[in-house]
Amino acid sequence: MRIVTLLVSAIVSGCLPRPAPAMPEANATATQQAAPGVASSPTSSAGAPGAALPTPQQPPTYDPPLQTSSPVQPYAAPQLYPAPQPYPAPQPYPAPAGAAASLRQRHGGDPEVIVDFTVLGALTAAEVLARKDVTDGSAGTFLLFAGLAGGGAAGWLLTEAYPTDPGAAHATTLGLLVGAANGALLIEPTHWNDADQAFGLLLLGSAVGTAGGFLYGQTADLTSGQSTFVGNLALLGSATAAFTAIAGSRDGRFGDWEDGALALGLDAGVLGGALLAPSIDWSPRRSKAVLAATAVGALVGGLVSSLVTRPNQSDSTNGDLVAGCMTGGMWGGFGVGILMTQGNEPDVRFSRPTPGSAVTVVPFAGDRGQVGMMAAGSW
């Protein structure tokens, strides 16, 4: 009976399906890592073809985030711009300040030139009165005022026709003074002692000097400092000649040759200054400082001569010593003035413009509606 029971149990157990062995967890994880993207599906216990096939992995899709920060605004129709208005007619702009300053500079010596020619007109009237021997007071007054008006009008016409800056004006004044001095110095050597002859020499010298100074100022285009330099050399030349004539005089009087020597020294100084002036770049301040140093040198020379002279010496010896000391003092002051003013800035005409300076910017409007800016200057 026991044997029959065992046989039945064996038969029953052989007919029933056996359960599949459990896969370790590590092997399952390895299987999933080895086949990524394959969907897991239940398999039969015997690996039958009925198992699910792996499906391909779909690419991820990204949906744009919804804009929920602000509500959607309704579409607004574009606004129509107004029709363009025509540009107004361009207005003339005033001249820049630099142009006005340049114009004033080019005509800054007009009053001085007019005064010079007014003096020349007065000398002309005096010559007519002396030559015609006018005794009527009313006629004399009329002629004098006519001469003043005629000379002033001539000077005004010249300033309107030619630019007269301060340099040209100073040259004209210097020519007037030098011409009048030459005329006066020629009175004694020529023995023209009558009134009409003396006024004739003064008028001739003044006219020649004024015309020559005006023409030289226009030709050389001198600056104010250069014209002052010419006057300084004229002073040095005349003073040197005067002191030399005093030292060389033996008769105690200032006669013919002394006048000739003084005129020669004056003309030599003017000629030397006229030749050297265009080559220097002195400013008006430096030229005036050197002229002042020349005058101080003459004063110092006179004081030194008064200290070294002796009362018991003769008058001629003292005069020669004073003349020599003053002449040396003038030239010494002239040299010291040049050395002391070496660091001064040159005249503005000879100074180089600094980049970016003197730039003028003005608005610009064209005749066709162009609008912009205009710049003028140095860069």
Stockholm file with secondary structure:
# STOCKHOLM 1.0

chainA/1-379         MRIVTLLVSAIVSGCLPRPAPAMPEANATATQQAAPGVASSPTSSAGAPGAALPTPQQPPTYDPPLQTSSPVQPYAAPQLYPAPQPYPAPQPYPAPAGAAASLRQRHGGDPEVIVDFTVLGALTAAEVLARKDVTDGSAGTFLLFAGLAGGGAAGWLLTEAYPTDPGAAHATTLGLLVGAANGALLIEPTHWNDADQAFGLLLLGSAVGTAGGFLYGQTADLTSGQSTFVGNLALLGSATAAFTAIAGSRDGRFGDWEDGALALGLDAGVLGGALLAPSIDWSPRRSKAVLAATAVGALVGGLVSSLVTRPNQSDSTNGDLVAGCMTGGMWGGFGVGILMTQGNEPDVRFSRPTPGSAVTVVPFAGDRGQVGMMAAGSW
#=GR chainA/1-379 SS CHHHHHHHHHHHHHHSCCCCCCCCHHHHHHHHHHSTTCCCCCCCTTCCTTSCCCCCCCCCCCCCCCCCSSCCCCCCCCCCCCCCCCCCCCCCCCCCHHHHHHHHHHTTTHHHHHHHHHHHHHHHHHHHHHHHTCCCHHHHHHHHHHHHHHHHHHHHHHHHHSCCCHHHHHHHHHHHHHHHHHHHHTHHHHTCCSHHHHHHHHHHHHHHHHHHHHHHHHHHTCCHHHHHHHHHHHHHHHHHHHHHHHHHCSSSSCCHHHHHHHHHHHHHHHHHHHHHGGGCCCCHHHHHHHHHHHHHHHHHHHHHHHHHCCTTSCHHHHHHHHHHHHHHHHHHHHHHHHHHTTTSCCCTTTSCCCTTCSCEEEEEECTTSCEEEEEESCC
#=GC SS_cons         CHHHHHHHHHHHHHHSCCCCCCCCHHHHHHHHHHSTTCCCCCCCTTCCTTSCCCCCCCCCCCCCCCCCSSCCCCCCCCCCCCCCCCCCCCCCCCCCHHHHHHHHHHTTTHHHHHHHHHHHHHHHHHHHHHHHTCCCHHHHHHHHHHHHHHHHHHHHHHHHHSCCCHHHHHHHHHHHHHHHHHHHHTHHHHTCCSHHHHHHHHHHHHHHHHHHHHHHHHHHTCCHHHHHHHHHHHHHHHHHHHHHHHHHCSSSSCCHHHHHHHHHHHHHHHHHHHHHGGGCCCCHHHHHHHHHHHHHHHHHHHHHHHHHCCTTSCHHHHHHHHHHHHHHHHHHHHHHHHHHTTTSCCCTTTSCCCTTCSCEEEEEECTTSCEEEEEESCC
//
